[in-house]
Amino acid sequence: MSTTSIGSSTTNTTTTAVTGSGGAGTVATVGGVNTASNGANTTLGNSILQSLGMANNINVNTLVSALMGAEQVPLNALQARQNTYQTKISALGTLSSALASLQSAAQTLEAGSVSNTFTAMTASPSDASVLSVTTSTGAGAGTWSLNVASLASSQVIRSAANYTMSDTFGTGTLALSVGETTTNVTIGPNNNTLAGIASAINASGAGVSASVLDDGTSQRLVLAAGASGTAATITIAATQISSSGTQSLTDFNYSGSDSATMVQSQAAANASFTLNGTPITRSSNTINDVIPGVSFTLNKTAAASKITVQPDVVGQATAIGAFVTAYNNAISTIASLTAYDATSGTSQPLNGNTTVNALQSALPGILAHGLSGIAGGASTLADIGINLQADGTMNIDSNKLQGALTNPASDIASLFGKLNRGREGFATQIDNLLGRYLGPGGSIGQQSQSLTASIQSLTTQMSTEQARLTALQLQYTQQFTAMDTVLSKMNSTQTFLTQQLQYANINAANRMG
């Protein structure tokens, strides 16, 4: 309540503004002024506006924005919780990825793994120019002496007559045989040139590659068997229906002997070699049915060569190195995601997570214990050159590991893989441990699912809160807009009262004069 004296009269004015939260209004006095008639012409309306901090009107947007800033606090808190949960889910995803890589590396080292790391063999030739060698499942260690007398070859025949590209041949059929298989190739008016006949043969699937060769004198039709060996010889029986061409289709008849029109350029031959003194022939230069699990390809003849098959020590060392790298990455990832900075007082997303803390202890705990009953005397990873460091990671003594892998008495496979029921190697133990953490049914997966459900619940709460804020903002806007309208009217009244007061002061002065 404010009181303004004008002359001998008194004007009492009370102005209120509605503020509050969620539509719950409170009443506050906006302003009041005591103005005397001694010449101080501070007006009532101007005092009200000055009490609001505005000269002429209310800035509705500013007032509503300020109030909504306070009302936004619960929504911001929900958003912050949601962000925290999302960060934890992301951290669990990063951890799961590192653990999955470790589990995969561990499975590669387990006995009976798909890759058969510790049973895999590698083969090498004494002279790589003579042959190349590969191994597969079933290969056994050993050394074989090899003498290559001759290589397998494919038969090649060609036309012997002098043809030109413009020559055409009578139409009909070429019965093209490779070994016991015969294919009929139709020659018509649209493909009865040398190029057309070659194209028709290639499209027939007869097992023959056809081309046209320019030898500098004439054009030659060249046919090469797709397979090597004496069983893949070519014969051609031509049947001419129409002799409308410049040449006869029967020129391509070939029964296995040279003629005036078709000759052999290269004879079909089998590969001939001895392996550990045993004579062997094969139709192909690639042989995969002589030494179990070993395939070799002959490149040239040679009086003496060797094939050596032995355990794939390089592959084993690589697999063990990959396991150590994956283990170190998992340990470093856990340490990073659970870290706490005492100086800044900040924690990483998984700090204090009991599940992750248990895993952080369990991993090195597995490797710290020795195993018994393994041939060769190795019972710990340190025995083969893999050592745990102070920070929980591992390093490799390459020389010591190489020595263990090349020692035929050392059962490295059992050190990593499954020995028997209840007695498991280090890789198998880690694989089993991580299996309880990873996947939808694992503890890490369950945490991610729980956090995802919490995020969904918070999303629903945030939608409800946002709807409340939207309604409240509309309410505030309507209230302050109404107040602005009232103050605008009061401003008009102020102008009128100011004028009246000026007239009253002038009249009073005139009477006193």
KARACOR-V154657 format. One record per pair of residues at least 12 apart in sequence whose ideal C-beta (glycine too) atoms are under 7 Angstrom apart, sorted by the first residue. I is the first residue (numbers start at 1). J is the second residue. Records with the same first field share a line. If there is no record, write none. Layout:
I->J ; J
This chain:
1->14 ; 32
2->32 ; 33 ; 34
3->34
4->33 ; 34 ; 35 ; 44
5->35 ; 36 ; 37
6->37 ; 501 ; 504
7->37 ; 504
13->44
15->30 ; 31 ; 48
16->28 ; 29 ; 30
17->30 ; 483
18->479
19->67
21->71
22->468 ; 472
23->472 ; 475
30->48 ; 51 ; 52
31->47 ; 48 ; 51
33->47
39->505
41->498 ; 501
43->494 ; 497 ; 498
44->494 ; 497
45->490 ; 491 ; 493 ; 494
46->494
48->487 ; 490
49->487
56->491
57->484 ; 487 ; 488
58->480 ; 483 ; 484 ; 487
60->477 ; 480 ; 481 ; 484
63->480
64->473 ; 476 ; 477 ; 480
67->476
68->469 ; 473
71->469 ; 472
72->469
74->465
75->462 ; 465 ; 466 ; 469
78->458 ; 461 ; 462 ; 465
79->462
81->458
82->455 ; 458
85->451 ; 454 ; 455
86->455
87->349
88->349 ; 350 ; 451
89->448 ; 451 ; 452
91->337 ; 349 ; 350
92->444 ; 447 ; 448
94->333 ; 337
95->333 ; 334 ; 337 ; 356 ; 444
96->438 ; 444
98->329 ; 330 ; 333
99->330 ; 434 ; 437 ; 438
100->438
101->326 ; 329
102->326 ; 327 ; 330 ; 430 ; 434
103->431 ; 434 ; 438
105->322 ; 323 ; 326
106->323 ; 427 ; 430 ; 431
107->431
108->319
109->319 ; 320 ; 323 ; 416 ; 417 ; 427
110->416 ; 417 ; 418 ; 427 ; 428 ; 431
111->413 ; 414 ; 417 ; 418
112->417
116->137
117->315 ; 316 ; 319
118->316 ; 412 ; 413
120->312 ; 315
121->135 ; 139 ; 141 ; 293 ; 309 ; 310 ; 311 ; 312
122->135 ; 310 ; 312 ; 315
123->135 ; 139 ; 294 ; 307 ; 308 ; 309
124->308
125->305 ; 307
126->305 ; 306
127->302 ; 305
129->299 ; 300
130->148 ; 299 ; 300 ; 302 ; 305
131->296 ; 297 ; 298 ; 299 ; 305
132->296 ; 297
133->294 ; 296 ; 307
134->295
135->293 ; 294 ; 309
136->293
137->293
138->292 ; 293
139->292 ; 293 ; 294 ; 309
140->292 ; 293 ; 309
141->309 ; 310 ; 311
142->309
143->306 ; 308
144->275 ; 276 ; 291 ; 306 ; 307
145->276 ; 304 ; 306
146->273 ; 275 ; 305 ; 306 ; 307
147->273 ; 274 ; 303 ; 304
148->273 ; 298 ; 301 ; 302
149->272 ; 273 ; 301
150->269 ; 271 ; 272 ; 301
151->271 ; 285 ; 298 ; 301
152->228 ; 229 ; 269 ; 270 ; 271 ; 282 ; 283 ; 284 ; 285
153->228 ; 266 ; 268 ; 269
154->224 ; 225 ; 227 ; 228 ; 232 ; 268
155->225 ; 232 ; 233 ; 234 ; 264 ; 266 ; 267 ; 268
156->222 ; 224 ; 265 ; 266
157->223 ; 234 ; 254 ; 262 ; 263 ; 264 ; 265
158->220 ; 221 ; 222 ; 263 ; 265
159->220 ; 221 ; 251 ; 252 ; 261 ; 262
160->260 ; 261 ; 262 ; 263
161->251 ; 261
162->217 ; 218
163->194 ; 218 ; 219 ; 247
164->218 ; 219
165->193 ; 194 ; 195 ; 219
167->193 ; 194 ; 246 ; 247
168->192 ; 193 ; 245 ; 246 ; 247
169->187 ; 192 ; 197 ; 245 ; 247 ; 248 ; 249
170->240 ; 242 ; 243 ; 244 ; 245 ; 248 ; 249
171->187 ; 188 ; 189 ; 192 ; 241 ; 242 ; 244
172->187 ; 238 ; 239 ; 240 ; 241 ; 249
173->185 ; 186 ; 187 ; 239
174->187 ; 236 ; 238 ; 252
175->236 ; 237
176->201 ; 206 ; 208 ; 236
177->234 ; 235
178->206 ; 207 ; 208 ; 225 ; 232 ; 234
179->231 ; 232 ; 233
181->207
183->204 ; 205 ; 206
185->200 ; 201 ; 204 ; 206
187->200 ; 249
192->245
194->212 ; 219 ; 221
195->212
197->221
198->210 ; 211 ; 212 ; 221
207->225 ; 226 ; 227
208->223 ; 224 ; 225 ; 226 ; 234
209->224 ; 226
210->223
225->268
228->268 ; 283 ; 284 ; 285
229->268 ; 270 ; 283 ; 284
230->268 ; 269 ; 270
231->283
232->268
233->256 ; 268
234->254
235->254 ; 255 ; 256
236->252 ; 253 ; 254
237->253
238->250 ; 252 ; 253
270->282 ; 283
271->284 ; 285 ; 298
273->298
275->290
285->297 ; 298
294->309
313->405 ; 406
316->405
317->401 ; 402 ; 405
320->401
321->396
323->427
324->386 ; 394 ; 396
327->394
328->393 ; 394
330->363
331->363 ; 392 ; 393
332->393
334->356 ; 359 ; 360
336->348
337->349 ; 350
338->350 ; 351 ; 353 ; 356 ; 357 ; 360
339->351
355->443 ; 444 ; 447
359->437
362->433
363->430
364->388 ; 392
366->426 ; 429 ; 430 ; 433
367->381 ; 388 ; 426
368->388
371->415 ; 425
373->419 ; 423
374->411 ; 414 ; 415
375->409 ; 411
376->407 ; 409 ; 410 ; 411
378->404 ; 410 ; 415
381->426
384->400 ; 401 ; 404 ; 412 ; 415
385->397 ; 400 ; 401 ; 404
386->401
